[in-house]
């Protein structure tokens, strides 16, 4: 379990760094997509602690919200962050006519970093 959680944290960090590189290159759609995935990997890691795994993003988000947001383990603000990131990831990945703007991309990265800064220490504390 320890190696899996460390891999989750590492992958999330790589996605945060990738989001920043895409942002710096002016590719805001991909920056938001990578920021979303940075958070999604962390959510999967948290659920992995409970030996839960799901094939659908919606299931991961739903169970995370139910088991970790509603119970007060993580702030309700994170639920709002996830919605924000998901919406922009969907625009970035699937829309050809709507683009993610610079400000939205910057906000995606900030939210992903905020969540990383809270959830990665949580994960580390559970595998000691």
C-alpha positions as CSV (number, residue, x, y, z in Angstrom):
1,X,0.0,0.0,0.0
2,X,2.8,2.4,0.9
3,X,4.4,2.1,-2.6
4,X,1.0,2.7,-4.3
5,X,0.3,5.8,-2.3
6,X,3.7,7.2,-2.9
7,X,3.2,6.5,-6.6
8,X,-0.2,8.4,-6.5
9,X,1.4,11.4,-4.8
10,X,4.3,11.4,-7.3
11,X,1.9,11.1,-10.3
12,X,-0.2,14.0,-8.9
13,X,2.9,16.1,-8.4
14,X,4.0,15.4,-12.0
15,X,0.5,16.4,-13.2
16,X,0.7,19.7,-11.3
17,X,4.1,20.5,-12.8
18,X,2.8,19.6,-16.2
19,X,-0.2,21.9,-15.8
20,X,2.2,24.7,-14.9
21,X,4.3,24.0,-18.0
22,X,1.2,24.0,-20.3
23,X,0.1,27.2,-18.7
24,X,3.5,28.8,-19.2
25,X,3.3,27.7,-22.9
26,X,-0.1,29.3,-23.3
27,X,-2.0,26.1,-23.6
28,X,-4.7,26.8,-21.1
29,X,-7.0,23.9,-22.1
30,X,-4.3,21.3,-21.4
31,X,-3.2,23.2,-18.2
32,X,-6.7,22.7,-16.8
33,X,-6.9,19.1,-17.9
34,X,-3.6,18.3,-16.1
35,X,-4.7,20.3,-13.0
36,X,-7.9,18.2,-12.9
37,X,-5.9,15.0,-13.2
38,X,-3.5,16.0,-10.4
39,X,-6.5,16.3,-8.1
40,X,-8.2,13.2,-9.5
41,X,-5.1,11.1,-8.7
42,X,-5.2,12.3,-5.1
43,X,-8.9,11.4,-4.7
44,X,-8.1,7.9,-6.0
45,X,-5.3,7.7,-3.5
46,X,-7.6,8.7,-0.6
47,X,-10.1,6.1,-1.7
48,X,-7.4,3.5,-2.1
49,X,-6.7,3.8,1.7
50,X,-10.2,2.4,2.1
51,X,-9.6,-0.2,-0.5
52,X,-12.1,1.4,-2.8
53,X,-11.5,1.8,-6.6
54,X,-13.9,2.9,-9.3
55,X,-13.8,2.9,-13.1
56,X,-15.8,6.1,-13.5
57,X,-14.7,9.6,-12.5
58,X,-18.2,10.4,-11.3
59,X,-18.0,7.5,-8.8
60,X,-14.6,8.6,-7.4
61,X,-15.8,12.1,-6.9
62,X,-19.2,11.1,-5.4
63,X,-17.6,8.7,-2.9
64,X,-14.9,11.2,-2.0
65,X,-17.5,13.9,-1.4
66,X,-19.7,11.5,0.7
67,X,-16.9,9.9,2.8
68,X,-14.4,12.7,3.1
69,X,-16.1,16.1,2.5
70,X,-19.5,15.5,4.2
71,X,-17.7,13.9,7.2
72,X,-15.5,16.9,7.6
73,X,-12.1,15.2,6.9
74,X,-11.6,17.7,4.1
75,X,-13.1,21.2,3.7
76,X,-16.3,21.6,1.7
77,X,-14.4,24.1,-0.4
78,X,-12.6,21.1,-2.0
79,X,-15.9,19.9,-3.4
80,X,-16.3,23.3,-5.1
81,X,-12.7,23.0,-6.4
82,X,-13.4,19.6,-7.9
83,X,-16.5,20.9,-9.7
84,X,-14.6,23.8,-11.0
85,X,-11.7,21.7,-12.3
86,X,-14.0,19.1,-13.8
87,X,-16.0,21.7,-15.7
88,X,-12.8,23.2,-17.2
89,X,-11.3,19.8,-17.9
90,X,-14.4,18.9,-19.9
91,X,-14.2,22.1,-21.9
92,X,-10.5,21.6,-22.5
93,X,-10.8,18.0,-23.5
94,X,-14.0,17.9,-25.4
95,X,-15.0,21.3,-26.7
96,X,-13.8,22.6,-30.0
97,X,-15.7,25.9,-29.9
98,X,-15.2,26.9,-26.3
99,X,-11.7,27.5,-24.9
100,X,-10.4,27.8,-21.4
101,X,-9.1,31.3,-20.7
102,X,-5.9,32.3,-19.0
103,X,-7.6,33.3,-15.7
104,X,-9.5,30.0,-15.5
105,X,-6.3,28.1,-16.2
106,X,-4.5,30.0,-13.5
107,X,-7.3,29.3,-11.1
108,X,-7.2,25.6,-12.0
109,X,-3.6,25.4,-11.1
110,X,-4.0,27.3,-7.9
111,X,-6.9,24.9,-6.8
112,X,-4.9,21.8,-7.7
113,X,-1.9,23.0,-5.8
114,X,-4.0,23.9,-2.8
115,X,-5.5,20.4,-2.8
116,X,-2.1,18.8,-3.3
117,X,-0.7,20.7,-0.3
118,X,-3.5,19.3,1.9
119,X,-4.2,15.8,0.6
120,X,-0.6,14.7,-0.1
121,X,0.4,15.1,3.6
122,X,-2.8,13.4,4.6
123,X,-1.9,10.4,2.4
124,X,1.6,10.3,3.7
125,X,0.4,10.4,7.3
126,X,-1.7,7.3,6.7
127,X,1.1,5.1,5.3
128,X,3.8,5.7,7.9
